[in-house]
Each structure stands twice: as structure tokens, then as C-alpha cells.
């Protein structure tokens, strides 16, 4: 299959309207930020068009980006999985799935959209504009997915590698974040320490947590020590930490223990 879905076959760029052509040329700076030059910029324009704009311009011929967002969501999952799988080939399905979920979450996508200024390029209705639509996380995240879908379709129609095109956009937007991920990303220190303790000692860490002497309701301070009770009756203290709550103190103790036994948090 090399063509476009019917909804994108006859976009307004086919009309030969100089104003539309000029507006599409103005997308050049965004294309450079995305790391991909569209053979048919109208697909990028469609990816930036929200339903609220379409409702106010019913005869424009521009569809909303909803179908591109649906398609781009699948494209994003694929290129993200490919990038993570190649980086962490030794990891199993669980860790890779967790890493991908963290990388492509709505919050993460909205953040990269803000970093590249994608919100300023959105076409949205007046009411949506007044309600802060250009900064709405859902709209920004959806636009990122729609742009990826548009790049895939653009390359396919042009006879190029569609996945390579989508991967270029992925690298431009999310590459730096993907490079910073570690296999334990998204797993809290207590869980990681428990995995280590069960793997190495087949034991579960024990936390001893109490309020500090200078703790008060206004300025709470908790102290926690994490340890293992070894089979010979000895106690192995793994780490200590403090925090403004029991949970934070225990997480701090677990982080200290990981730094000591497993090369850092």
C-alpha cells in the first residue's frame, strides 16, 4: 500500500491557491526542528490542525489531526520500541515496556512539544485559544503523535522509507530523553533494592524508621535504616537516610544502600 487515506488525498494544497502555498512554505522552520523535510507539507499542516479550528472553518478542506494522532500513536510505539530494544537488547519485555511507557507518556510528549515550540504552530479555535489550548498537555501530546504519523505517510507516498522518516522525527524530539534512560528508570529505590537483596541474598530488606529528635509537626524529620537479617543471626546494615515523611526517609535509605552495593542509584 503506497497511497494516502482518502481523507488526505485531496487537501487544500491541491487547489493552487497562492495563500495556501505561502502558508505551507512558512512551515519550514518547524520542519527543521523536527529533523524532517516534508515532500508534501500539507500533511504536516493537517497534523497541526485541531478539531476546534475545523469546527470554526467547516469549508476549509482541512481535516482535524485526530486520525493522524491515532495512526501516529502506533508509529510512535513502534519507533520507540525499536530505539529501546536496540539500546537495551539484554532487557526483557517488562523493563522495555516500562521504559517505553515512561518515554512516550502524555506528560513527556507535551514537554518535548514545548521544548520545540510546537504549540505556536497549532491551528485551534478561538475559544480553545482563550482557554490556553496551546499549552494543554493533551493537545500537545496528540500533536506530537500526529506529526509522527504525518511523517510516516509523507515518506511512504514519496517512495521513501516511512519508518526511517518517523525515526528522524523521533530522534529530533525524543532522542535526548531516550539516551538518558537506564534500565531501572521508573522503578523506585525500594523496589530496586528489594530486587537486589532477593537476587543476591534471597532476603527481603527490613526498614527501621522513626521520627528524628528535632522532628515537629511543622518541620517533620524521619530517619530510616535499611538492613538484612542474615542466616547466621547477624545484621547487615545497607544504608541510612532521612526525609520529611516515613516514605521519603525509606526511599533515601534505599538510595544510599544502592549507592553502596550496586554502583549508585
DRENDO-1510 file (C-alpha; in Angstrom, 1 decimal, always signed):
<recs>
REC; n; res; u; v; w
REC; 1; UNK; +0.0; +0.0; +0.0 .
REC; 2; UNK; +1.6; +3.3; -1.2 .
REC; 3; UNK; -1.3; +5.8; -1.2 .
REC; 4; UNK; -2.8; +8.0; +1.4 .
REC; 5; UNK; -6.0; +7.5; +3.3 .
REC; 6; UNK; -8.8; +9.2; +1.3 .
REC; 7; UNK; -9.2; +12.0; +3.9 .
REC; 8; UNK; -5.7; +13.2; +3.0 .
REC; 9; UNK; -5.7; +12.7; -0.8 .
REC; 10; UNK; -7.4; +16.0; -1.6 .
REC; 11; UNK; -6.1; +18.5; +0.9 .
REC; 12; UNK; -6.3; +22.3; +0.1 .
REC; 13; UNK; -2.7; +22.3; -1.3 .
REC; 14; UNK; -4.2; +20.8; -4.5 .
REC; 15; UNK; -6.1; +24.0; -5.2 .
REC; 16; UNK; -3.2; +26.0; -6.5 .
REC; 17; UNK; -4.1; +28.8; -4.0 .
REC; 18; UNK; -1.0; +31.1; -3.6 .
REC; 19; UNK; -2.0; +31.9; +0.0 .
REC; 20; UNK; -2.2; +28.3; +1.0 .
REC; 21; UNK; +1.2; +27.6; -0.8 .
REC; 22; UNK; +2.8; +30.5; +1.1 .
REC; 23; UNK; +1.4; +29.3; +4.4 .
REC; 24; UNK; +2.9; +25.8; +3.8 .
REC; 25; UNK; +6.3; +27.3; +2.9 .
REC; 26; UNK; +6.2; +29.0; +6.3 .
REC; 27; UNK; +6.3; +25.6; +8.0 .
REC; 28; UNK; +10.0; +25.4; +7.0 .
REC; 29; UNK; +11.4; +26.4; +10.4 .
REC; 30; UNK; +9.2; +23.7; +12.1 .
REC; 31; UNK; +10.4; +21.1; +9.7 .
REC; 32; UNK; +14.0; +21.9; +10.6 .
REC; 33; UNK; +13.2; +21.5; +14.3 .
REC; 34; UNK; +11.6; +18.1; +13.5 .
REC; 35; UNK; +14.6; +17.0; +11.5 .
REC; 36; UNK; +12.5; +16.0; +8.5 .
REC; 37; UNK; +11.6; +17.9; +5.4 .
REC; 38; UNK; +8.1; +17.0; +4.1 .
REC; 39; UNK; +7.6; +16.2; +0.5 .
REC; 40; UNK; +4.0; +17.3; +1.0 .
REC; 41; UNK; +3.9; +19.9; +3.8 .
REC; 42; UNK; +0.1; +19.8; +3.7 .
REC; 43; UNK; +0.4; +16.6; +5.7 .
REC; 44; UNK; +2.3; +18.5; +8.4 .
REC; 45; UNK; -0.3; +21.3; +8.3 .
REC; 46; UNK; -3.1; +18.6; +8.8 .
REC; 47; UNK; -1.2; +17.2; +11.8 .
REC; 48; UNK; -1.3; +20.6; +13.5 .
REC; 49; UNK; -5.0; +21.2; +13.0 .
REC; 50; UNK; -7.2; +20.7; +16.0 .
REC; 51; UNK; -10.9; +19.9; +15.9 .
REC; 52; UNK; -11.8; +23.3; +17.4 .
REC; 53; UNK; -10.3; +25.0; +14.4 .
REC; 54; UNK; -12.1; +22.7; +11.9 .
REC; 55; UNK; -15.4; +23.5; +13.7 .
REC; 56; UNK; -14.9; +27.2; +13.1 .
REC; 57; UNK; -13.7; +26.7; +9.4 .
REC; 58; UNK; -16.1; +24.0; +8.1 .
REC; 59; UNK; -15.4; +24.8; +4.4 .
REC; 60; UNK; -11.6; +25.0; +4.6 .
REC; 61; UNK; -11.0; +21.4; +3.4 .
REC; 62; UNK; -8.5; +20.8; +6.3 .
REC; 63; UNK; -9.4; +17.8; +8.4 .
REC; 64; UNK; -8.5; +17.6; +12.1 .
REC; 65; UNK; -5.5; +15.8; +13.3 .
REC; 66; UNK; -7.5; +13.2; +15.2 .
REC; 67; UNK; -6.9; +10.4; +12.6 .
REC; 68; UNK; -3.2; +11.2; +12.3 .
REC; 69; UNK; -2.9; +11.2; +16.0 .
REC; 70; UNK; -4.5; +7.7; +16.1 .
REC; 71; UNK; -2.1; +6.5; +13.4 .
REC; 72; UNK; +0.9; +8.3; +14.9 .
REC; 73; UNK; +0.3; +6.7; +18.3 .
REC; 74; UNK; +1.0; +3.3; +16.7 .
REC; 75; UNK; +4.0; +4.7; +14.8 .
REC; 76; UNK; +5.4; +6.2; +18.0 .
REC; 77; UNK; +5.1; +2.9; +19.9 .
REC; 78; UNK; +7.0; +1.1; +17.1 .
REC; 79; UNK; +9.9; +3.6; +16.7 .
REC; 80; UNK; +10.2; +3.9; +20.5 .
REC; 81; UNK; +10.3; +0.2; +20.9 .
REC; 82; UNK; +12.9; -0.1; +18.2 .
REC; 83; UNK; +15.1; +2.5; +19.7 .
REC; 84; UNK; +14.8; +1.0; +23.2 .
REC; 85; UNK; +15.3; -2.6; +22.0 .
REC; 86; UNK; +18.5; -1.7; +20.2 .
REC; 87; UNK; +19.8; +0.2; +23.2 .
REC; 88; UNK; +18.9; -2.4; +25.8 .
REC; 89; UNK; +18.9; -5.8; +23.9 .
REC; 90; UNK; +19.5; -7.7; +27.1 .
REC; 91; UNK; +16.3; -6.4; +28.8 .
REC; 92; UNK; +13.1; -8.4; +28.9 .
REC; 93; UNK; +9.6; -7.4; +27.9 .
REC; 94; UNK; +8.7; -5.9; +31.3 .
REC; 95; UNK; +11.6; -3.4; +31.6 .
REC; 96; UNK; +11.3; -2.4; +28.0 .
REC; 97; UNK; +7.6; -1.9; +28.3 .
REC; 98; UNK; +8.1; +0.3; +31.4 .
REC; 99; UNK; +10.8; +2.3; +29.6 .
REC; 100; UNK; +8.6; +2.9; +26.6 .
REC; 101; UNK; +5.6; +3.9; +28.7 .
REC; 102; UNK; +7.8; +6.5; +30.5 .
REC; 103; UNK; +9.3; +7.8; +27.3 .
REC; 104; UNK; +6.0; +8.3; +25.4 .
REC; 105; UNK; +3.7; +9.3; +28.3 .
REC; 106; UNK; +1.4; +12.3; +27.7 .
REC; 107; UNK; +3.5; +14.4; +30.1 .
REC; 108; UNK; +6.8; +13.5; +28.3 .
REC; 109; UNK; +5.3; +14.2; +24.8 .
REC; 110; UNK; +3.9; +17.5; +26.0 .
REC; 111; UNK; +7.2; +18.5; +27.4 .
REC; 112; UNK; +9.1; +17.8; +24.2 .
REC; 113; UNK; +6.4; +19.7; +22.3 .
REC; 114; UNK; +7.0; +22.7; +24.5 .
REC; 115; UNK; +10.8; +22.4; +24.0 .
REC; 116; UNK; +10.5; +22.6; +20.2 .
REC; 117; UNK; +7.7; +25.3; +20.3 .
REC; 118; UNK; +5.2; +23.1; +18.7 .
REC; 119; UNK; +2.3; +24.8; +20.4 .
REC; 120; UNK; +2.9; +28.0; +18.5 .
REC; 121; UNK; +2.2; +26.2; +15.2 .
REC; 122; UNK; -1.1; +24.7; +16.2 .
REC; 123; UNK; -4.3; +25.7; +14.4 .
REC; 124; UNK; -7.0; +25.9; +17.0 .
REC; 125; UNK; -10.4; +27.6; +17.5 .
REC; 126; UNK; -10.8; +31.0; +19.2 .
REC; 127; UNK; -12.4; +29.5; +22.3 .
REC; 128; UNK; -9.7; +26.9; +22.6 .
REC; 129; UNK; -7.1; +29.6; +22.2 .
REC; 130; UNK; -8.6; +31.6; +25.1 .
REC; 131; UNK; -8.6; +28.5; +27.3 .
REC; 132; UNK; -4.9; +28.0; +26.8 .
REC; 133; UNK; -5.1; +25.3; +24.2 .
REC; 134; UNK; -1.6; +25.8; +23.0 .
REC; 135; UNK; -0.3; +24.7; +26.4 .
REC; 136; UNK; -2.7; +21.9; +27.1 .
REC; 137; UNK; -0.8; +18.7; +27.6 .
REC; 138; UNK; -3.3; +16.5; +25.8 .
REC; 139; UNK; -3.3; +18.7; +22.7 .
REC; 140; UNK; +0.5; +19.0; +22.6 .
REC; 141; UNK; +1.0; +15.2; +23.1 .
REC; 142; UNK; -1.6; +14.5; +20.4 .
REC; 143; UNK; +0.1; +16.8; +18.0 .
REC; 144; UNK; +3.5; +15.1; +18.5 .
REC; 145; UNK; +1.8; +11.7; +17.6 .
REC; 146; UNK; +0.1; +13.3; +14.6 .
REC; 147; UNK; +3.3; +14.7; +13.3 .
REC; 148; UNK; +5.0; +11.3; +13.5 .
REC; 149; UNK; +2.1; +9.8; +11.6 .
REC; 150; UNK; +2.3; +12.6; +9.0 .
REC; 151; UNK; +6.0; +12.0; +8.5 .
REC; 152; UNK; +5.4; +8.3; +8.1 .
REC; 153; UNK; +2.7; +8.8; +5.4 .
REC; 154; UNK; +4.6; +11.6; +3.7 .
REC; 155; UNK; +7.7; +9.3; +3.2 .
REC; 156; UNK; +5.6; +6.4; +2.1 .
REC; 157; UNK; +3.9; +8.4; -0.6 .
REC; 158; UNK; +7.2; +9.8; -1.7 .
REC; 159; UNK; +8.6; +6.3; -2.1 .
REC; 160; UNK; +11.0; +6.7; +0.8 .
REC; 161; UNK; +11.4; +4.6; +4.0 .
REC; 162; UNK; +8.5; +5.6; +6.2 .
REC; 163; UNK; +9.9; +4.2; +9.4 .
REC; 164; UNK; +13.2; +5.9; +8.8 .
REC; 165; UNK; +11.3; +9.2; +8.4 .
REC; 166; UNK; +9.4; +8.7; +11.6 .
REC; 167; UNK; +12.6; +7.7; +13.3 .
REC; 168; UNK; +14.2; +11.0; +12.3 .
REC; 169; UNK; +11.3; +12.9; +13.9 .
REC; 170; UNK; +11.5; +10.7; +17.0 .
REC; 171; UNK; +15.3; +11.3; +17.3 .
REC; 172; UNK; +14.8; +15.1; +17.0 .
REC; 173; UNK; +12.0; +15.2; +19.6 .
REC; 174; UNK; +12.8; +12.4; +22.0 .
REC; 175; UNK; +16.3; +11.2; +21.2 .
REC; 176; UNK; +18.0; +13.1; +24.0 .
REC; 177; UNK; +15.5; +11.7; +26.5 .
REC; 178; UNK; +15.8; +8.2; +25.2 .
REC; 179; UNK; +19.6; +8.4; +25.6 .
REC; 180; UNK; +19.3; +9.3; +29.2 .
REC; 181; UNK; +17.1; +6.3; +30.1 .
REC; 182; UNK; +18.5; +3.5; +32.2 .
REC; 183; UNK; +17.0; +0.0; +32.6 .
REC; 184; UNK; +15.8; +0.9; +36.1 .
REC; 185; UNK; +14.2; +4.1; +35.0 .
REC; 186; UNK; +10.7; +4.4; +36.6 .
REC; 187; UNK; +11.4; +1.9; +39.4 .
REC; 188; UNK; +11.7; +3.4; +42.8 .
REC; 189; UNK; +14.8; +2.8; +45.0 .
REC; 190; UNK; +13.0; +0.5; +47.5 .
REC; 191; UNK; +11.8; -1.8; +44.7 .
REC; 192; UNK; +15.3; -1.9; +43.1 .
REC; 193; UNK; +16.9; -2.6; +46.4 .
REC; 194; UNK; +14.4; -5.4; +47.1 .
REC; 195; UNK; +15.2; -7.0; +43.7 .
REC; 196; UNK; +18.9; -6.8; +44.5 .
REC; 197; UNK; +18.6; -8.3; +48.0 .
REC; 198; UNK; +16.4; -11.1; +46.8 .
REC; 199; UNK; +18.8; -11.8; +43.9 .
REC; 200; UNK; +22.0; -11.7; +46.0 .
REC; 201; UNK; +20.9; -12.9; +49.4 .
REC; 202; UNK; +17.4; -14.3; +48.9 .
REC; 203; UNK; +16.2; -12.0; +51.6 .
REC; 204; UNK; +13.8; -9.0; +51.9 .
REC; 205; UNK; +15.2; -5.7; +53.3 .
REC; 206; UNK; +13.8; -4.5; +56.7 .
REC; 207; UNK; +13.3; -0.8; +57.3 .
REC; 208; UNK; +13.6; +0.7; +60.8 .
REC; 209; UNK; +12.1; +4.1; +60.7 .
REC; 210; UNK; +11.5; +6.7; +63.5 .
REC; 211; UNK; +10.9; +10.4; +64.0 .
REC; 212; UNK; +14.1; +12.4; +64.5 .
REC; 213; UNK; +14.8; +14.0; +67.8 .
REC; 214; UNK; +14.2; +17.5; +66.3 .
REC; 215; UNK; +11.1; +16.5; +64.4 .
REC; 216; UNK; +7.9; +18.5; +64.8 .
REC; 217; UNK; +4.5; +18.7; +63.1 .
REC; 218; UNK; +5.7; +21.9; +61.4 .
REC; 219; UNK; +9.1; +20.5; +60.4 .
REC; 220; UNK; +8.8; +16.7; +60.3 .
REC; 221; UNK; +12.1; +14.8; +60.1 .
REC; 222; UNK; +12.2; +11.0; +59.8 .
REC; 223; UNK; +15.2; +8.7; +60.0 .
REC; 224; UNK; +15.3; +5.3; +58.4 .
REC; 225; UNK; +17.8; +2.4; +58.4 .
REC; 226; UNK; +17.5; -0.5; +56.0 .
REC; 227; UNK; +19.1; -3.8; +56.9 .
REC; 228; UNK; +19.2; -7.5; +56.2 .
REC; 229; UNK; +18.9; -10.2; +58.8 .
REC; 230; UNK; +21.4; -12.8; +57.6 .
REC; 231; UNK; +21.0; -16.6; +58.3 .
REC; 232; UNK; +23.8; -16.7; +60.8 .
REC; 233; UNK; +21.9; -14.2; +63.0 .
REC; 234; UNK; +24.0; -11.1; +62.1 .
REC; 235; UNK; +22.5; -7.9; +60.9 .
REC; 236; UNK; +23.8; -6.3; +57.7 .
REC; 237; UNK; +23.1; -2.5; +57.6 .
REC; 238; UNK; +22.8; -1.5; +54.0 .
REC; 239; UNK; +22.1; +2.2; +54.2 .
REC; 240; UNK; +20.5; +5.1; +56.1 .
REC; 241; UNK; +18.5; +8.1; +55.1 .
REC; 242; UNK; +16.2; +10.9; +56.2 .
REC; 243; UNK; +13.2; +12.7; +54.8 .
REC; 244; UNK; +10.1; +14.7; +55.7 .
REC; 245; UNK; +8.0; +11.6; +55.7 .
REC; 246; UNK; +8.5; +7.9; +56.5 .
REC; 247; UNK; +8.2; +7.1; +52.8 .
REC; 248; UNK; +10.8; +9.6; +51.8 .
REC; 249; UNK; +13.2; +8.5; +54.6 .
REC; 250; UNK; +12.9; +4.9; +53.5 .
REC; 251; UNK; +13.5; +5.8; +49.8 .
REC; 252; UNK; +16.5; +7.8; +50.9 .
REC; 253; UNK; +17.9; +4.9; +52.9 .
REC; 254; UNK; +17.3; +2.6; +49.9 .
REC; 255; UNK; +19.1; +5.0; +47.6 .
REC; 256; UNK; +22.0; +5.1; +49.9 .
REC; 257; UNK; +22.1; +1.3; +50.1 .
REC; 258; UNK; +22.0; +1.1; +46.3 .
REC; 259; UNK; +24.9; +3.5; +46.0 .
REC; 260; UNK; +26.9; +1.3; +48.3 .
REC; 261; UNK; +26.1; -2.1; +47.0 .
REC; 262; UNK; +25.0; -1.7; +43.4 .
REC; 263; UNK; +27.0; +1.1; +41.9 .
REC; 264; UNK; +24.7; +4.0; +42.6 .
REC; 265; UNK; +21.0; +4.9; +42.1 .
</recs>
